[in-house]
Amino acid sequence: MPEFYVPILKWKEGERLALRRLSDEAKNNLCPVLNIMKETKPDSFASEIIKNWGEGRRFYLDFHPTFRDDLNDFMEAALTEPESSKLANFSKQTYRVFSINT
């Protein structure tokens, strides 16, 4: 089983730029968890992933707790973007791994 690093990154400009600047060799050893912030625009989300991470590369999605009720709306809008079909593992199926109630 290949080993790879799984960084947890907020999907903000600095983190996007850092991913974009990585070499292909470095990217091949990563599978980032992208923490999607409330201000993320769903209609350009797939394009931003491709621009900054690359087409067909795997990644995990994590949604900021402020999404609670808006997650389905975000996914519906993001999936209508034509570029979403170019993403390796982007589908309508999402699974909540865990949730902490405070």
C-alpha positions as CSV (number, residue, x, y, z in Angstrom):
1,M,0.0,0.0,0.0
2,P,1.5,3.3,-1.0
3,E,2.1,5.9,1.7
4,F,1.1,9.5,1.3
5,Y,0.8,12.6,3.4
6,V,-2.7,13.8,4.3
7,P,-2.5,17.5,5.2
8,I,-5.7,19.3,6.4
9,L,-6.0,22.6,4.7
10,K,-8.6,25.4,4.9
11,W,-9.7,26.2,1.3
12,K,-8.4,29.7,1.5
13,E,-6.2,31.7,-1.0
14,G,-2.8,31.0,0.8
15,E,-3.4,27.3,0.9
16,R,-4.7,27.2,-2.7
17,L,-1.5,29.0,-3.8
18,A,0.7,26.6,-1.9
19,L,-0.9,23.6,-3.5
20,R,-0.7,25.2,-7.0
21,R,3.1,25.8,-6.5
22,L,3.9,22.2,-5.5
23,S,5.7,20.0,-8.1
24,D,3.9,17.1,-9.6
25,E,6.2,14.8,-7.7
26,A,5.2,16.4,-4.4
27,K,1.5,16.3,-5.3
28,N,1.8,12.6,-6.1
29,N,2.6,12.0,-2.4
30,L,-0.3,14.0,-1.0
31,C,-4.0,13.5,-0.6
32,P,-5.2,16.7,1.1
33,V,-8.3,17.1,3.2
34,L,-9.8,20.4,1.9
35,N,-11.7,22.2,4.7
36,I,-14.4,24.1,2.8
37,M,-15.2,27.4,4.4
38,K,-18.6,29.1,4.4
39,E,-17.4,31.8,1.9
40,T,-16.4,29.2,-0.7
41,K,-18.3,29.8,-3.9
42,P,-19.9,26.5,-5.2
43,D,-20.3,27.6,-8.8
44,S,-16.5,27.9,-9.2
45,F,-15.4,25.3,-6.7
46,A,-14.5,22.5,-9.2
47,S,-12.6,25.0,-11.4
48,E,-10.6,26.2,-8.4
49,I,-9.7,22.6,-7.4
50,I,-8.5,21.9,-10.9
51,K,-6.6,25.2,-11.1
52,N,-4.8,24.7,-7.8
53,W,-4.6,21.0,-7.2
54,G,-5.0,19.5,-10.7
55,E,-7.4,17.5,-12.7
56,G,-8.0,13.9,-11.6
57,R,-6.1,14.2,-8.4
58,R,-7.7,12.7,-5.3
59,F,-8.6,14.7,-2.3
60,Y,-11.0,14.6,0.7
61,L,-13.6,17.2,1.5
62,D,-14.4,18.5,5.0
63,F,-16.9,21.2,5.6
64,H,-16.6,23.8,8.2
65,P,-19.2,23.4,11.0
66,T,-21.0,26.6,9.9
67,F,-22.2,24.6,6.8
68,R,-24.6,22.5,8.9
69,D,-27.8,23.2,6.9
70,D,-26.2,24.5,3.7
71,L,-24.1,21.5,2.8
72,N,-26.7,19.9,0.4
73,D,-27.2,23.3,-1.3
74,F,-23.4,23.7,-1.7
75,M,-23.0,20.2,-3.2
76,E,-25.9,20.6,-5.6
77,A,-24.5,23.9,-6.9
78,A,-21.0,22.6,-7.1
79,L,-22.0,19.5,-9.1
80,T,-23.8,21.6,-11.7
81,E,-20.4,23.3,-12.6
82,P,-19.2,21.6,-15.9
83,E,-15.7,21.2,-14.6
84,S,-16.9,19.0,-11.7
85,S,-16.8,15.9,-14.0
86,K,-13.0,16.3,-14.3
87,L,-12.5,15.8,-10.6
88,A,-11.3,12.3,-9.5
89,N,-13.6,11.6,-6.6
90,F,-16.2,14.4,-6.7
91,S,-19.7,13.0,-6.5
92,K,-23.1,13.6,-5.0
93,Q,-22.4,10.9,-2.4
94,T,-21.1,12.5,0.8
95,Y,-20.7,10.9,4.2
96,R,-20.5,12.7,7.5
97,V,-17.6,11.1,9.3
98,F,-18.3,12.6,12.7
99,S,-20.0,15.5,14.2
100,I,-19.4,17.1,17.6
101,N,-22.4,18.7,19.3
102,T,-21.4,21.5,21.7
